[in-house]
Amino acid sequence: MRFSRWQAQGNVYLVAEEPLSPERVRAEVGDADGILEVKGRGRDWIEIAIWNPDGSLAEMSGNGTRIAARWLGETTGAEIVTVRVGPREVVARMLAPPFVEQRLAYSVGEPGAAAGVRFTPVDVGNPHAVVEADPAEVTRLGPAIENDAQFPNRTNVQVARRLDEKTIEARVWERGVGETGSSGTSAIAVAAALGAKDAKIRFPGGDLHVRLDGEFAYLTGTDELSSAGRQEHHRAHPVVCAHTRELRRLDAALDRRLEDHAAERERKSCERGGDCDRRERCMRREQNELKVRDEEDESDREQ
């Protein structure tokens, strides 16, 4: 199967345009945090399924929808993209690369308790339980709260604390994944649970900006192609391919200029009465140059 591989603040997703099954996801996901299956698309909309590494489906992923929006935007040139995940829609606006702003609906529930701590439930199209504590506790609290009996479908868990009025430090335990570098919907959940209307959420994988406005959250972050991981399963994105081809073309042109310069010096030496062997080398070089140029012209015609 062929993929393009993207990362958003340390959250890695593969983008696939082929139908997937739980078994195939588990076989192909490798070291990624999930796979985005493209189920349909137009110029300014895309429908995806978000697969977790364990073969389960996620209702939503802020980083995943941002990657999907950028993937489509770079394919079609759309500046505003609607990303559909099941019955949910996310509207994404392309900013100066690599930034994307998304609008997502959210709601905050009544506080609860699990694993001996209090948490605030937040719905961002998927469930979250936010604990205000030392983020280092996420590896202890994450799996315990994720699998608590009050969450029959499990839940995502965030452990967060304020660093200052505008900055919150957090770590994420994602349902069906484990700890990840960051999470877009988790950033919204953390801001909402801690009552931060406009804040930077600092994850190990990077910062995300969240602004709350009524029932909507505006999430801004980055995404980019990643070359790390199991490359035999991945295909390069068209933009990267074009950039690579251009670099190779420039390198080849420079090599030809250097060769032409060396050949010109040798010709001048021949004209000044150099030995026969040198004149013969000049003739062979000229014949090779003509052959190479003929082959390049033929290749250009075929393209």
MIDOSE-1310 file (N, C-alpha, C; in nm, 2 decimals, decimal comma, always signed):
residues 303
mrfs	+0,08/-0,12/+0,00/+0,00/+0,00/+0,00/+0,09/+0,12/+0,00; +0,04/+0,23/-0,07/+0,12/+0,35/-0,08/+0,06/+0,46/+0,00; +0,14/+0,54/+0,07/+0,10/+0,64/+0,16/+0,18/+0,77/+0,14; +0,13/+0,88/+0,18/+0,21/+1,00/+0,21/+0,21/+1,01/+0,36
rwqa	+0,32/+1,06/+0,42/+0,34/+1,06/+0,56/+0,35/+1,20/+0,61; +0,27/+1,24/+0,71/+0,26/+1,38/+0,76/+0,28/+1,38/+0,91; +0,33/+1,49/+0,96/+0,34/+1,51/+1,11/+0,29/+1,65/+1,14; +0,22/+1,65/+1,25/+0,16/+1,78/+1,30/+0,20/+1,79/+1,45
qgnv	+0,29/+1,87/+1,49/+0,33/+1,89/+1,63/+0,37/+1,75/+1,69; +0,44/+1,67/+1,61/+0,48/+1,54/+1,67/+0,38/+1,43/+1,65; +0,26/+1,46/+1,61/+0,15/+1,36/+1,58/+0,16/+1,32/+1,44; +0,19/+1,19/+1,41/+0,22/+1,14/+1,28/+0,11/+1,06/+1,22
ylva	+0,06/+1,10/+1,10/-0,04/+1,02/+1,04/+0,00/+0,99/+0,89; -0,04/+0,87/+0,85/-0,03/+0,84/+0,71/-0,16/+0,87/+0,64; -0,15/+0,92/+0,51/-0,27/+0,95/+0,43/-0,28/+0,85/+0,32; -0,39/+0,78/+0,32/-0,41/+0,67/+0,22/-0,53/+0,69/+0,14
eepl	-0,53/+0,66/+0,01/-0,64/+0,67/-0,08/-0,70/+0,54/-0,12; -0,66/+0,44/-0,04/-0,71/+0,30/-0,07/-0,80/+0,26/+0,05; -0,90/+0,17/+0,02/-0,99/+0,12/+0,13/-0,91/+0,05/+0,24; -0,94/+0,07/+0,36/-0,87/+0,00/+0,47/-0,96/-0,08/+0,56
sper	-0,90/-0,18/+0,63/-0,97/-0,26/+0,72/-0,89/-0,26/+0,85; -0,95/-0,30/+0,96/-0,87/-0,30/+1,09/-0,75/-0,39/+1,08; -0,75/-0,50/+1,01/-0,64/-0,59/+1,00/-0,53/-0,52/+0,91; -0,57/-0,45/+0,81/-0,47/-0,39/+0,72/-0,40/-0,27/+0,79
vrae	-0,49/-0,19/+0,87/-0,43/-0,08/+0,95/-0,32/-0,13/+1,04; -0,36/-0,24/+1,12/-0,26/-0,29/+1,21/-0,13/-0,34/+1,15; -0,14/-0,39/+1,02/-0,03/-0,44/+0,95/+0,06/-0,32/+0,89; -0,01/-0,21/+0,86/+0,06/-0,11/+0,78/+0,10/+0,02/+0,86
vgda	+0,04/+0,04/+0,98/+0,06/+0,17/+1,05/+0,20/+0,19/+1,09; +0,28/+0,09/+1,12/+0,42/+0,11/+1,16/+0,43/+0,19/+1,29; +0,51/+0,29/+1,28/+0,54/+0,38/+1,40/+0,45/+0,50/+1,40; +0,35/+0,51/+1,31/+0,26/+0,63/+1,30/+0,16/+0,62/+1,41
dgil	+0,09/+0,74/+1,44/-0,01/+0,75/+1,54/-0,15/+0,71/+1,48; -0,15/+0,69/+1,35/-0,28/+0,65/+1,28/-0,27/+0,67/+1,13; -0,38/+0,63/+1,07/-0,39/+0,64/+0,92/-0,52/+0,72/+0,89; -0,51/+0,82/+0,80/-0,63/+0,89/+0,75/-0,66/+0,83/+0,61
evkg	-0,78/+0,76/+0,61/-0,83/+0,70/+0,49/-0,92/+0,80/+0,41; -0,88/+0,84/+0,29/-0,96/+0,93/+0,21/-1,07/+0,86/+0,15; -1,19/+0,89/+0,19/-1,31/+0,82/+0,14/-1,38/+0,89/+0,02; -1,35/+1,02/+0,01/-1,40/+1,10/-0,10/-1,35/+1,24/-0,09
rgrd	-1,35/+1,31/-0,21/-1,30/+1,44/-0,21/-1,34/+1,52/-0,33; -1,35/+1,65/-0,31/-1,37/+1,74/-0,42/-1,27/+1,85/-0,42; -1,29/+1,96/-0,48/-1,19/+2,07/-0,48/-1,17/+2,13/-0,34; -1,28/+2,15/-0,26/-1,27/+2,21/-0,13/-1,33/+2,13/-0,02
wiei	-1,35/+2,00/-0,04/-1,40/+1,92/+0,07/-1,33/+1,78/+0,06; -1,32/+1,72/+0,18/-1,26/+1,59/+0,18/-1,33/+1,51/+0,29; -1,36/+1,38/+0,27/-1,42/+1,30/+0,37/-1,32/+1,19/+0,41; -1,29/+1,18/+0,54/-1,19/+1,08/+0,58/-1,24/+0,99/+0,69
aiwn	-1,18/+0,88/+0,71/-1,19/+0,79/+0,83/-1,06/+0,80/+0,90; -1,06/+0,81/+1,03/-0,94/+0,82/+1,11/-0,92/+0,69/+1,19; -0,82/+0,62/+1,15/-0,79/+0,49/+1,21/-0,68/+0,50/+1,31; -0,70/+0,44/+1,43/-0,60/+0,43/+1,53/-0,51/+0,31/+1,50
pdgs	-0,39/+0,30/+1,56/-0,30/+0,19/+1,53/-0,36/+0,06/+1,57; -0,45/+0,05/+1,67/-0,50/-0,08/+1,70/-0,62/-0,13/+1,61; -0,65/-0,05/+1,51/-0,75/-0,09/+1,41/-0,89/-0,03/+1,45; -0,90/+0,04/+1,55/-1,03/+0,11/+1,59/-1,04/+0,24/+1,51
laem	-1,16/+0,29/+1,50/-1,19/+0,42/+1,44/-1,20/+0,53/+1,54; -1,14/+0,64/+1,52/-1,16/+0,76/+1,60/-1,27/+0,85/+1,55; -1,35/+0,91/+1,64/-1,45/+1,00/+1,59/-1,40/+1,13/+1,54; -1,28/+1,17/+1,59/-1,23/+1,30/+1,55/-1,08/+1,31/+1,59
sgng	-1,00/+1,39/+1,51/-0,86/+1,42/+1,55/-0,83/+1,56/+1,49; -0,81/+1,65/+1,58/-0,78/+1,79/+1,53/-0,65/+1,79/+1,44; -0,55/+1,72/+1,49/-0,43/+1,72/+1,40/-0,45/+1,64/+1,27; -0,53/+1,53/+1,28/-0,56/+1,46/+1,16/-0,64/+1,53/+1,06
tria	-0,74/+1,61/+1,11/-0,82/+1,69/+1,01/-0,74/+1,80/+0,95; -0,65/+1,86/+1,03/-0,56/+1,96/+0,98/-0,47/+1,91/+0,87; -0,41/+1,79/+0,89/-0,33/+1,73/+0,79/-0,41/+1,70/+0,66; -0,53/+1,65/+0,68/-0,62/+1,62/+0,57/-0,65/+1,74/+0,49
arwl	-0,68/+1,85/+0,56/-0,71/+1,98/+0,49/-0,59/+2,03/+0,41; -0,47/+2,02/+0,47/-0,35/+2,07/+0,40/-0,32/+1,98/+0,28; -0,33/+1,85/+0,30/-0,31/+1,75/+0,19/-0,40/+1,79/+0,07; -0,53/+1,82/+0,10/-0,62/+1,85/-0,01/-0,58/+1,99/-0,07
gett	-0,55/+2,08/+0,02/-0,52/+2,22/-0,03/-0,40/+2,22/-0,12; -0,30/+2,14/-0,09/-0,18/+2,14/-0,18/-0,21/+2,06/-0,31; -0,31/+1,98/-0,30/-0,35/+1,90/-0,42/-0,44/+1,99/-0,52; -0,53/+2,06/-0,46/-0,63/+2,14/-0,55/-0,61/+2,29/-0,54
gaei	-0,53/+2,34/-0,45/-0,52/+2,48/-0,43/-0,63/+2,55/-0,35; -0,72/+2,47/-0,29/-0,82/+2,53/-0,21/-0,77/+2,60/-0,09; -0,82/+2,72/-0,05/-0,77/+2,79/+0,07/-0,86/+2,77/+0,19; -0,99/+2,72/+0,17/-1,08/+2,69/+0,27/-1,13/+2,55/+0,24
vtvr	-1,11/+2,46/+0,34/-1,14/+2,32/+0,31/-1,24/+2,27/+0,42; -1,34/+2,20/+0,39/-1,43/+2,13/+0,48/-1,39/+1,99/+0,49; -1,36/+1,94/+0,61/-1,32/+1,80/+0,64/-1,43/+1,73/+0,71; -1,48/+1,62/+0,65/-1,59/+1,55/+0,71/-1,54/+1,42/+0,77
vgpr	-1,58/+1,40/+0,89/-1,54/+1,27/+0,96/-1,67/+1,22/+1,01; -1,73/+1,12/+0,94/-1,86/+1,07/+0,98/-1,96/+1,18/+0,97; -2,04/+1,20/+1,08/-2,14/+1,31/+1,07/-2,08/+1,45/+1,11; -1,96/+1,46/+1,14/-1,90/+1,58/+1,19/-1,82/+1,65/+1,08
evva	-1,82/+1,78/+1,09/-1,75/+1,87/+0,99/-1,66/+1,96/+1,06; -1,54/+1,98/+1,00/-1,44/+2,08/+1,05/-1,41/+2,17/+0,93; -1,41/+2,30/+0,95/-1,38/+2,40/+0,85/-1,23/+2,44/+0,88; -1,15/+2,43/+0,78/-1,01/+2,46/+0,79/-0,97/+2,57/+0,69
rmla	-0,89/+2,67/+0,74/-0,85/+2,78/+0,65/-0,69/+2,77/+0,64; -0,64/+2,77/+0,52/-0,50/+2,77/+0,50/-0,44/+2,91/+0,53; -0,35/+2,91/+0,62/-0,27/+3,03/+0,64/-0,14/+3,02/+0,58; -0,05/+3,11/+0,61/+0,09/+3,10/+0,55/+0,15/+2,97/+0,59
ppfv	+0,20/+2,89/+0,50/+0,25/+2,76/+0,53/+0,36/+2,77/+0,64; +0,36/+2,68/+0,73/+0,28/+2,55/+0,74/+0,16/+2,56/+0,83; +0,10/+2,68/+0,85/+0,00/+2,70/+0,95/-0,14/+2,68/+0,89; -0,23/+2,62/+0,97/-0,37/+2,60/+0,93/-0,46/+2,63/+1,05
eqrl	-0,57/+2,71/+1,03/-0,66/+2,74/+1,14/-0,79/+2,65/+1,11; -0,84/+2,59/+1,22/-0,96/+2,51/+1,21/-1,07/+2,56/+1,31; -1,19/+2,54/+1,27/-1,30/+2,57/+1,36/-1,37/+2,44/+1,40; -1,38/+2,41/+1,53/-1,44/+2,29/+1,58/-1,54/+2,32/+1,69
aysv	-1,65/+2,25/+1,69/-1,75/+2,27/+1,80/-1,70/+2,19/+1,92; -1,74/+2,24/+2,04/-1,70/+2,17/+2,16/-1,80/+2,20/+2,27; -1,80/+2,11/+2,38/-1,89/+2,13/+2,49/-1,82/+2,08/+2,61; -1,85/+2,14/+2,73/-1,79/+2,10/+2,86/-1,89/+2,04/+2,94
gepg	-1,86/+1,92/+3,00/-1,96/+1,85/+3,09/-1,93/+1,88/+3,24; -2,01/+1,80/+3,32/-1,99/+1,82/+3,47/-1,87/+1,74/+3,51; -1,79/+1,79/+3,61/-1,68/+1,73/+3,66/-1,71/+1,59/+3,71; -1,61/+1,50/+3,70/-1,62/+1,36/+3,75/-1,50/+1,32/+3,82
aaag	-1,49/+1,19/+3,85/-1,37/+1,14/+3,92/-1,34/+1,00/+3,87; -1,21/+0,97/+3,86/-1,17/+0,83/+3,82/-1,02/+0,82/+3,86; -0,98/+0,70/+3,89/-0,84/+0,67/+3,93/-0,79/+0,76/+4,05; -0,89/+0,80/+4,13/-0,85/+0,88/+4,25/-0,83/+1,03/+4,22
vrft	-0,87/+1,08/+4,11/-0,85/+1,22/+4,08/-0,98/+1,27/+4,01; -0,99/+1,41/+4,02/-1,10/+1,47/+3,95/-1,07/+1,51/+3,81; -1,17/+1,50/+3,72/-1,14/+1,54/+3,58/-1,26/+1,62/+3,53; -1,24/+1,69/+3,42/-1,34/+1,76/+3,35/-1,37/+1,70/+3,22
pvdv	-1,49/+1,65/+3,19/-1,51/+1,59/+3,06/-1,54/+1,70/+2,95; -1,48/+1,68/+2,83/-1,50/+1,78/+2,72/-1,52/+1,70/+2,60; -1,63/+1,74/+2,52/-1,66/+1,67/+2,40/-1,61/+1,76/+2,28; -1,52/+1,72/+2,19/-1,48/+1,79/+2,08/-1,50/+1,70/+1,95
gnph	-1,62/+1,64/+1,96/-1,65/+1,54/+1,85/-1,59/+1,40/+1,89; -1,51/+1,40/+1,99/-1,46/+1,28/+2,06/-1,44/+1,31/+2,21; -1,44/+1,21/+2,29/-1,44/+1,23/+2,44/-1,30/+1,26/+2,50; -1,30/+1,35/+2,60/-1,18/+1,38/+2,67/-1,21/+1,39/+2,82
avve	-1,11/+1,36/+2,89/-1,11/+1,37/+3,04/-0,99/+1,45/+3,08; -1,00/+1,57/+3,12/-0,89/+1,66/+3,15/-0,87/+1,67/+3,30; -0,74/+1,63/+3,34/-0,70/+1,64/+3,48/-0,61/+1,75/+3,50; -0,63/+1,84/+3,60/-0,53/+1,95/+3,62/-0,43/+1,90/+3,73
adpa	-0,31/+1,87/+3,68/-0,21/+1,82/+3,77/-0,08/+1,83/+3,69; +0,03/+1,77/+3,75/+0,16/+1,76/+3,68/+0,15/+1,67/+3,55; +0,18/+1,73/+3,44/+0,17/+1,65/+3,31/+0,25/+1,52/+3,32; +0,35/+1,51/+3,40/+0,43/+1,38/+3,41/+0,34/+1,27/+3,46
evtr	+0,23/+1,30/+3,52/+0,14/+1,19/+3,57/+0,06/+1,12/+3,46; +0,07/+1,17/+3,33/-0,01/+1,11/+3,23/+0,01/+0,96/+3,20; +0,13/+0,92/+3,22/+0,16/+0,77/+3,20/+0,09/+0,69/+3,30; +0,07/+0,74/+3,42/+0,00/+0,67/+3,53/-0,15/+0,68/+3,52
lgpa	-0,20/+0,81/+3,50/-0,34/+0,83/+3,50/-0,40/+0,80/+3,37; -0,33/+0,81/+3,26/-0,39/+0,80/+3,12/-0,45/+0,66/+3,10; -0,38/+0,55/+3,12/-0,44/+0,42/+3,09/-0,55/+0,39/+3,19; -0,54/+0,43/+3,32/-0,64/+0,40/+3,42/-0,77/+0,47/+3,39
iend	-0,77/+0,60/+3,35/-0,89/+0,68/+3,32/-0,95/+0,63/+3,19; -0,86/+0,61/+3,09/-0,91/+0,57/+2,96/-1,00/+0,45/+2,97; -0,96/+0,35/+3,05/-1,04/+0,23/+3,06/-1,13/+0,22/+3,18; -1,16/+0,33/+3,24/-1,25/+0,33/+3,35/-1,39/+0,29/+3,31
aqfp	-1,46/+0,22/+3,40/-1,59/+0,16/+3,36/-1,69/+0,27/+3,31; -1,68/+0,39/+3,36/-1,78/+0,49/+3,32/-1,76/+0,54/+3,17; -1,65/+0,49/+3,11/-1,63/+0,52/+2,97/-1,63/+0,39/+2,89; -1,75/+0,34/+2,85/-1,76/+0,21/+2,78/-1,69/+0,21/+2,65
nrtn	-1,68/+0,32/+2,59/-1,60/+0,33/+2,46/-1,46/+0,39/+2,48; -1,42/+0,40/+2,61/-1,29/+0,45/+2,64/-1,29/+0,60/+2,62; -1,18/+0,67/+2,67/-1,17/+0,81/+2,65/-1,03/+0,86/+2,63; -1,01/+0,97/+2,57/-0,88/+1,04/+2,57/-0,86/+1,11/+2,70
vqva	-0,73/+1,12/+2,74/-0,70/+1,17/+2,87/-0,59/+1,28/+2,86; -0,61/+1,39/+2,92/-0,50/+1,50/+2,92/-0,47/+1,53/+3,07; -0,34/+1,55/+3,10/-0,30/+1,60/+3,23/-0,23/+1,74/+3,20; -0,28/+1,84/+3,26/-0,23/+1,98/+3,23/-0,22/+2,07/+3,35
rrld	-0,14/+2,17/+3,33/-0,12/+2,27/+3,44/-0,09/+2,40/+3,37; -0,13/+2,51/+3,43/-0,10/+2,65/+3,38/+0,04/+2,68/+3,41; +0,11/+2,74/+3,32/+0,24/+2,80/+3,34/+0,23/+2,95/+3,36; +0,14/+3,01/+3,29/+0,11/+3,15/+3,31/-0,03/+3,18/+3,25
ekti	-0,07/+3,30/+3,25/-0,21/+3,34/+3,21/-0,24/+3,29/+3,06; -0,13/+3,29/+2,98/-0,16/+3,26/+2,84/-0,10/+3,12/+2,79; -0,04/+3,05/+2,89/+0,03/+2,92/+2,85/-0,01/+2,81/+2,94; -0,04/+2,70/+2,88/-0,07/+2,57/+2,96/+0,01/+2,46/+2,91
earv	+0,07/+2,39/+3,00/+0,16/+2,27/+2,96/+0,07/+2,15/+2,98; +0,08/+2,06/+2,88/-0,01/+1,94/+2,88/+0,06/+1,82/+2,82; +0,02/+1,70/+2,86/+0,06/+1,58/+2,79/-0,07/+1,50/+2,76; -0,07/+1,41/+2,66/-0,19/+1,35/+2,61/-0,17/+1,20/+2,61
werg	-0,28/+1,13/+2,66/-0,29/+0,99/+2,65/-0,41/+0,96/+2,55; -0,38/+0,92/+2,43/-0,49/+0,90/+2,33/-0,54/+0,76/+2,34; -0,68/+0,75/+2,33/-0,75/+0,63/+2,33/-0,71/+0,54/+2,21; -0,67/+0,42/+2,24/-0,63/+0,33/+2,13/-0,49/+0,35/+2,08
vget	-0,41/+0,45/+2,14/-0,28/+0,48/+2,09/-0,18/+0,48/+2,20; -0,21/+0,54/+2,31/-0,12/+0,57/+2,42/-0,07/+0,71/+2,42; +0,04/+0,74/+2,48/+0,09/+0,88/+2,48/+0,14/+0,92/+2,34; +0,10/+1,04/+2,30/+0,14/+1,10/+2,17/+0,20/+1,23/+2,19
gssg	+0,27/+1,28/+2,09/+0,34/+1,41/+2,11/+0,25/+1,53/+2,12; +0,13/+1,52/+2,06/+0,03/+1,63/+2,08/-0,10/+1,58/+2,02; -0,20/+1,67/+2,04/-0,34/+1,63/+1,99/-0,41/+1,76/+1,97; -0,47/+1,78/+1,86/-0,55/+1,90/+1,83/-0,67/+1,91/+1,92
tsai	-0,76/+1,81/+1,92/-0,88/+1,82/+2,00/-0,84/+1,82/+2,15; -0,73/+1,76/+2,19/-0,69/+1,76/+2,33/-0,65/+1,91/+2,37; -0,59/+1,98/+2,27/-0,56/+2,12/+2,30/-0,69/+2,20/+2,33; -0,79/+2,18/+2,25/-0,92/+2,24/+2,28/-0,98/+2,20/+2,41
avaa	-0,97/+2,07/+2,44/-1,03/+2,02/+2,56/-0,96/+2,08/+2,68; -0,82/+2,09/+2,68/-0,75/+2,15/+2,79/-0,78/+2,29/+2,81; -0,79/+2,37/+2,70/-0,82/+2,51/+2,71/-0,96/+2,53/+2,77; -1,06/+2,45/+2,72/-1,20/+2,46/+2,77/-1,21/+2,42/+2,92
alga	-1,14/+2,31/+2,96/-1,15/+2,26/+3,09/-1,09/+2,36/+3,19; -0,98/+2,42/+3,15/-0,91/+2,52/+3,24/-0,96/+2,66/+3,23; -1,06/+2,68/+3,14/-1,12/+2,81/+3,13/-1,04/+2,92/+3,06; -0,95/+2,87/+2,97/-0,86/+2,96/+2,90/-0,92/+3,00/+2,77
kdak	-0,96/+3,13/+2,75/-1,03/+3,17/+2,63/-0,93/+3,19/+2,51; -0,81/+3,22/+2,54/-0,71/+3,24/+2,44/-0,57/+3,20/+2,49; -0,52/+3,08/+2,45/-0,41/+3,03/+2,51/-0,32/+2,95/+2,42; -0,20/+2,93/+2,46/-0,10/+2,85/+2,39/-0,09/+2,72/+2,47
irfp	-0,12/+2,61/+2,41/-0,11/+2,48/+2,47/+0,02/+2,41/+2,43; +0,10/+2,39/+2,53/+0,24/+2,34/+2,51/+0,25/+2,19/+2,53; +0,27/+2,12/+2,42/+0,28/+1,97/+2,42/+0,43/+1,94/+2,40; +0,47/+1,82/+2,43/+0,61/+1,77/+2,40/+0,64/+1,79/+2,25
ggdl	+0,54/+1,77/+2,17/+0,56/+1,77/+2,02/+0,55/+1,91/+1,96; +0,51/+2,01/+2,04/+0,50/+2,15/+1,99/+0,38/+2,22/+2,04; +0,37/+2,35/+2,01/+0,26/+2,43/+2,07/+0,15/+2,44/+1,97; +0,03/+2,45/+2,03/-0,10/+2,47/+1,95/-0,17/+2,59/+2,01
hvrl	-0,22/+2,68/+1,93/-0,30/+2,79/+1,98/-0,45/+2,77/+1,97; -0,51/+2,80/+2,08/-0,66/+2,78/+2,09/-0,73/+2,91/+2,13; -0,83/+2,94/+2,06/-0,92/+3,06/+2,09/-1,06/+3,01/+2,10; -1,13/+3,03/+2,22/-1,26/+2,99/+2,23/-1,36/+3,10/+2,21
dgef	-1,46/+3,08/+2,13/-1,56/+3,18/+2,10/-1,70/+3,11/+2,09; -1,77/+3,13/+2,20/-1,90/+3,07/+2,21/-1,89/+2,92/+2,21; -1,97/+2,85/+2,12/-1,96/+2,70/+2,12/-1,85/+2,65/+2,02; -1,77/+2,74/+1,97/-1,67/+2,70/+1,87/-1,53/+2,73/+1,93
aylt	-1,44/+2,65/+1,89/-1,30/+2,67/+1,92/-1,22/+2,68/+1,79; -1,13/+2,78/+1,79/-1,04/+2,80/+1,67/-0,90/+2,75/+1,71; -0,86/+2,65/+1,64/-0,73/+2,58/+1,66/-0,63/+2,61/+1,55; -0,52/+2,66/+1,59/-0,41/+2,69/+1,49/-0,29/+2,61/+1,52
gtde	-0,24/+2,55/+1,42/-0,11/+2,47/+1,43/-0,05/+2,45/+1,29; +0,05/+2,37/+1,29/+0,13/+2,34/+1,17/+0,11/+2,20/+1,13; +0,15/+2,17/+1,00/+0,16/+2,03/+0,95/+0,26/+2,03/+0,84; +0,33/+1,92/+0,82/+0,43/+1,91/+0,72/+0,45/+1,77/+0,68
lssa	+0,50/+1,74/+0,56/+0,54/+1,61/+0,53/+0,66/+1,57/+0,61; +0,66/+1,44/+0,65/+0,77/+1,39/+0,73/+0,84/+1,28/+0,65; +0,97/+1,27/+0,65/+1,04/+1,17/+0,58/+1,09/+1,06/+0,67; +1,05/+1,06/+0,80/+1,10/+0,96/+0,89/+1,01/+0,84/+0,88
grqe	+1,06/+0,72/+0,93/+0,97/+0,61/+0,94/+1,00/+0,51/+0,83; +0,90/+0,42/+0,81/+0,91/+0,31/+0,71/+0,88/+0,35/+0,57; +0,99/+0,40/+0,51/+0,97/+0,47/+0,38/+0,92/+0,37/+0,27; +0,95/+0,24/+0,28/+0,91/+0,15/+0,18/+0,75/+0,15/+0,16
hhra	+0,68/+0,19/+0,26/+0,53/+0,20/+0,24/+0,48/+0,33/+0,20; +0,57/+0,43/+0,19/+0,52/+0,57/+0,17/+0,56/+0,62/+0,03; +0,48/+0,71/-0,02/+0,51/+0,77/-0,15/+0,54/+0,92/-0,12; +0,63/+0,98/-0,19/+0,65/+1,12/-0,17/+0,54/+1,21/-0,22
hpvv	+0,51/+1,32/-0,15/+0,41/+1,41/-0,19/+0,45/+1,48/-0,32; +0,35/+1,51/-0,41/+0,38/+1,58/-0,54/+0,47/+1,70/-0,52; +0,44/+1,78/-0,42/+0,52/+1,91/-0,40/+0,67/+1,87/-0,37; +0,69/+1,77/-0,29/+0,83/+1,73/-0,26/+0,89/+1,67/-0,38
caht	+0,82/+1,59/-0,46/+0,87/+1,53/-0,58/+0,92/+1,64/-0,68; +0,83/+1,75/-0,70/+0,87/+1,86/-0,79/+0,99/+1,93/-0,74; +1,00/+1,95/-0,61/+1,12/+2,02/-0,55/+1,24/+1,94/-0,58; +1,23/+1,80/-0,55/+1,35/+1,72/-0,57/+1,39/+1,71/-0,72
relr	+1,29/+1,70/-0,81/+1,33/+1,70/-0,95/+1,40/+1,83/-0,99; +1,36/+1,95/-0,94/+1,42/+2,07/-0,97/+1,56/+2,08/-0,92; +1,59/+2,03/-0,80/+1,72/+2,02/-0,75/+1,81/+1,93/-0,83; +1,76/+1,82/-0,87/+1,84/+1,73/-0,96/+1,87/+1,79/-1,09
rlda	+1,77/+1,87/-1,15/+1,79/+1,94/-1,28/+1,90/+2,04/-1,26; +1,90/+2,12/-1,15/+2,00/+2,22/-1,13/+2,14/+2,15/-1,12; +2,14/+2,04/-1,04/+2,27/+1,97/-1,02/+2,33/+1,93/-1,15; +2,24/+1,87/-1,24/+2,28/+1,82/-1,37/+2,33/+1,93/-1,45
aldr	+2,26/+2,05/-1,45/+2,30/+2,16/-1,53/+2,44/+2,21/-1,49; +2,46/+2,21/-1,35/+2,59/+2,26/-1,30/+2,70/+2,16/-1,35; +2,67/+2,03/-1,34/+2,77/+1,93/-1,38/+2,81/+1,95/-1,53; +2,70/+1,98/-1,61/+2,73/+2,00/-1,76/+2,81/+2,12/-1,78
rled	+2,79/+2,23/-1,70/+2,87/+2,35/-1,72/+3,01/+2,33/-1,69; +3,04/+2,25/-1,58/+3,17/+2,22/-1,54/+3,24/+2,14/-1,65; +3,17/+2,04/-1,70/+3,23/+1,96/-1,80/+3,25/+2,04/-1,93; +3,16/+2,13/-1,96/+3,18/+2,21/-2,08/+3,31/+2,30/-2,07
haae	+3,32/+2,35/-1,94/+3,44/+2,44/-1,92/+3,57/+2,36/-1,93; +3,57/+2,24/-1,88/+3,69/+2,16/-1,89/+3,72/+2,12/-2,03; +3,61/+2,09/-2,11/+3,63/+2,05/-2,25/+3,68/+2,17/-2,33; +3,63/+2,29/-2,30/+3,67/+2,41/-2,37/+3,82/+2,43/-2,35
rerk	+3,87/+2,42/-2,23/+4,01/+2,43/-2,20/+4,09/+2,33/-2,28; +4,04/+2,21/-2,29/+4,11/+2,10/-2,36/+4,12/+2,13/-2,51; +4,00/+2,18/-2,56/+4,00/+2,22/-2,71/+4,10/+2,32/-2,74; +4,11/+2,43/-2,65/+4,20/+2,53/-2,68/+4,35/+2,48/-2,68
scer	+4,37/+2,39/-2,59/+4,50/+2,33/-2,58/+4,53/+2,25/-2,71; +4,43/+2,18/-2,76/+4,45/+2,11/-2,89/+4,48/+2,20/-3,00; +4,41/+2,31/-3,01/+4,42/+2,41/-3,12/+4,56/+2,47/-3,11; +4,62/+2,48/-2,99/+4,75/+2,54/-2,98/+4,86/+2,43/-3,02
ggdc	+4,82/+2,32/-3,07/+4,92/+2,22/-3,12/+4,95/+2,11/-3,02; +4,85/+2,07/-2,94/+4,87/+1,96/-2,84/+4,90/+1,83/-2,91; +4,92/+1,73/-2,84/+4,96/+1,60/-2,90/+4,84/+1,53/-2,96; +4,86/+1,43/-3,04/+4,75/+1,36/-3,11/+4,65/+1,29/-3,01
drre	+4,71/+1,23/-2,90/+4,62/+1,17/-2,81/+4,52/+1,26/-2,75; +4,56/+1,38/-2,72/+4,47/+1,48/-2,67/+4,37/+1,52/-2,77; +4,41/+1,54/-2,90/+4,31/+1,58/-3,00/+4,21/+1,46/-3,02; +4,25/+1,34/-3,01/+4,16/+1,23/-3,02/+4,06/+1,23/-2,90
rcmr	+4,11/+1,26/-2,78/+4,01/+1,27/-2,67/+3,91/+1,38/-2,69; +3,95/+1,49/-2,75/+3,86/+1,60/-2,78/+3,75/+1,56/-2,87; +3,79/+1,48/-2,97/+3,69/+1,44/-3,07/+3,59/+1,34/-3,00; +3,64/+1,25/-2,92/+3,55/+1,16/-2,85/+3,46/+1,23/-2,76
reqn	+3,51/+1,33/-2,69/+3,43/+1,41/-2,60/+3,31/+1,48/-2,67; +3,35/+1,54/-2,79/+3,25/+1,61/-2,87/+3,14/+1,52/-2,92; +3,18/+1,39/-2,96/+3,08/+1,30/-3,00/+2,99/+1,26/-2,89; +3,05/+1,24/-2,77/+2,97/+1,20/-2,65/+2,87/+1,31/-2,61
elkv	+2,92/+1,44/-2,62/+2,83/+1,55/-2,59/+2,71/+1,56/-2,69; +2,74/+1,54/-2,81/+2,63/+1,54/-2,91/+2,53/+1,43/-2,88; +2,58/+1,31/-2,84/+2,49/+1,20/-2,81/+2,40/+1,23/-2,69; +2,46/+1,28/-2,58/+2,39/+1,32/-2,46/+2,28/+1,42/-2,49
rdee	+2,31/+1,52/-2,57/+2,21/+1,63/-2,61/+2,10/+1,57/-2,69; +2,14/+1,48/-2,78/+2,03/+1,41/-2,86/+1,94/+1,34/-2,77; +1,99/+1,26/-2,67/+1,91/+1,19/-2,58/+1,82/+1,28/-2,49; +1,87/+1,39/-2,45/+1,80/+1,49/-2,37/+1,68/+1,55/-2,46
desd	+1,71/+1,58/-2,58/+1,61/+1,63/-2,67/+1,50/+1,53/-2,69; +1,53/+1,40/-2,70/+1,43/+1,30/-2,72/+1,35/+1,28/-2,59; +1,41/+1,29/-2,48/+1,34/+1,28/-2,35/+1,24/+1,39/-2,33; +1,28/+1,52/-2,37/+1,19/+1,63/-2,36/+1,07/+1,61/-2,45
req	+1,09/+1,56/-2,57/+0,98/+1,54/-2,66/+0,88/+1,44/-2,60; +0,93/+1,33/-2,54/+0,85/+1,23/-2,48/+0,76/+1,29/-2,37; +0,82/+1,38/-2,28/+0,75/+1,44/-2,18/+0,64/+1,54/-2,23
